[in-house]
């Protein structure tokens, strides 16, 4: 048997009867996240596990605060820059090569032929939830702080480690949609009731419960890898997702691609076996992550949110945030008023403030367009919408000296909240940086 791979983010110890404890414990971090290094370590561990002599594995966290909070979105933003800097013909391959290891690692873990149990206390979100779901037996503590969820859609992404495939296979498609599309979370009781977890125990009892299951010498296969698994037909999946898709388009106007891509993962992946389902998920992820909307939403709704909350706790938010947002909102409203009826239609179309309702067919066409409407506005309404947003961006242009460059994501976040700037476009500083002062000035004139 080969030696355990070297791991910086995971610690191991083995019981006398051969149970290996794999403890996720990132150094110099208060909370675990899936960095690129951690992803490659779990894949190396899964490769090693297949030929090991261990009786089974119990995965837990070395942090008291959480099991795992998700992906390292700072690294993801860097990966986006790397991919988009490459020639267009190479981007698909680069995207798949960079992001597929996490899904591949979790699939290897659940097919290694060894029983793997998860013992989770605290948050298991995003990639942490996907790791939890990839384990054959799943224990949660019944503490208030213990929750599982897949919040990727909230920052314009989809779960790329098998989450769109495992969660609905456990809970049923309909009961997975709140988690997948809206960022909802399950507590321990809900997770057990819906099939996403096996057992809820008091805090401190989770490791013993997981060990006891491993000692029972269970079948180390997931339900979908057993011969009696019933794969849903595409028609069965569509009967659930089609009305949800239409309702989302009616509410969003087709401007938020993550939720639509998640529904694609369900439609295209659930009627297949797990390996092909994961491939279908990555195919949708590959297309989604190259779009501008996730980049905007990661920068503002995640990185900007982290900065905003940290600065607010310290009472060090930049001065003039509220006044700036008032000016941005006023500039957009003034431009819309000057444009008359087409301006009113443009406000609704772009999702500035109160959106919709939209015609699902037209919204579907907006969602499918490449390049997106804001890259190449064509109709009068689209040109008006761009002009209104550019008016907001010109307020940023005249206030660049007012806010440090490192503060602009949090400023944009504030403008989403206080000035109704659409989240999929980031904020006035993000808009200005992408389209430039000359184009924004010309459009806003």
Steps between C-alpha positions, in 0.01 A plus 500: 500500500631844407554771761238763565548804277647810657219738599518849645126551544402163642621311805466127551503252782407134504313307767616161621232328295598672177268799469681797348394843620550768234476840666461810281709763678645775283805667657477868590127514429209533740276313256559230240447582133580299191815656359662350191755335726231342720313372194807328361578354842156341532538352152841356590347358817215339304752342261693362797187376674405261224804277563529557876433248773289730719163380627343832407528876530339763722527856367461788743624854559777621723323837534243567767314747279413292195553186300587696183368836382537433127741596226781751516331763283809718495681219318199459274512865399870458420421192292242699305763759412741226390239333281373819338856613425552189285404479132129429463559161336683381814258622767268201514788258548666722760174536690433127512860420591496751784158433653432129441736362770250563783221302337745231396641477853160456664400237244822310569431521872157343473617225262822402681339188645540614862219625725531875551304686766474873562465644848412867467446773757436857394461623145554268203447729202594490134793264449471399865142386442608320182768310693240414764260369234774291338540297821306176536377579851433852621469613862412853608485650845162641599658829604340820375818595315510174303356549152570367152445691178612583149498882478696534175208654309512800735833601344408402144647149503383140517629217719785348297589204722196283434255697713241536223507123457517362854264731687195438277579128489476493879208737558308482174515775241225724635633505857852583384404817314499738796856400583622503141325813372438721802785430741271331754658278765397181676551458871578153635137400548398612151803332342412168663131527411581574135772237461801731475631368834456176691519602864481805726681476832596723788819703449795287603334172399551531125836323478380202704187469283707506183747245638217268606367496146842419354537213751171351380683399180251675267474486124737778385285615208274793446136427410556593135787253470280205601311292245157583645541877448220646287618784277228758429402558141562836342123551476471447877771755568356752255156471657653660811755738350308648204249704704781605736707619204208697359429660835864596547515654152179690576658648812859552382470596135771252406775712656621246757651198324603292803151382591427410138828308477412310818168400346693386192712280726187337637336456160812364330670316787239331719370266226857366462730291717709693752819516293318650204294720731818652643630552147175680411540719810854594400386578146252754639756630751754549221264725307373688804836585656621666181213750505540847646205478744667252741816710497299809593307322771805332656686832510212697649259265678775284652831688517323832541269351764793360698670842499178684576412283799856514636518877470152546645593296810801725548299814423746588222276504193601768248343836560232614261357160403139605542546831320674325212219247464245783502690671218522176297128435540414860411717490186333182379151630576571830324626324189203264497260796529667680208451189286126499565301184429802312369685593819223352714508182293879488527491521880271198512694313234838538671370416847575842651291507815167320473536250217250326275283317461661393176377287213680165561551446128664838449699462823622160377622663182682765704664229711617306196647794308873510441642752544269615777277803453723729708802412288328593174169680557286477187140614558399848612409363842840331538685814396293701746574250778873527429475879503322502838765274654775705338355809670551325833852404396583860417432589863772248584727660241471838671556345843798273431723702732241472776533123547817294507526235229483221759170641631312506171350151524337588831387834358339314211331264746353799679372633167326170431320537831437873510492610134343189337798437276447147356711235673586319176682812380688554825468869574595840358875452550490149350297631204738790448806275511355262242366748245732796551436865566474597131225248421314577823522876442375463143211274603397715797512831307 
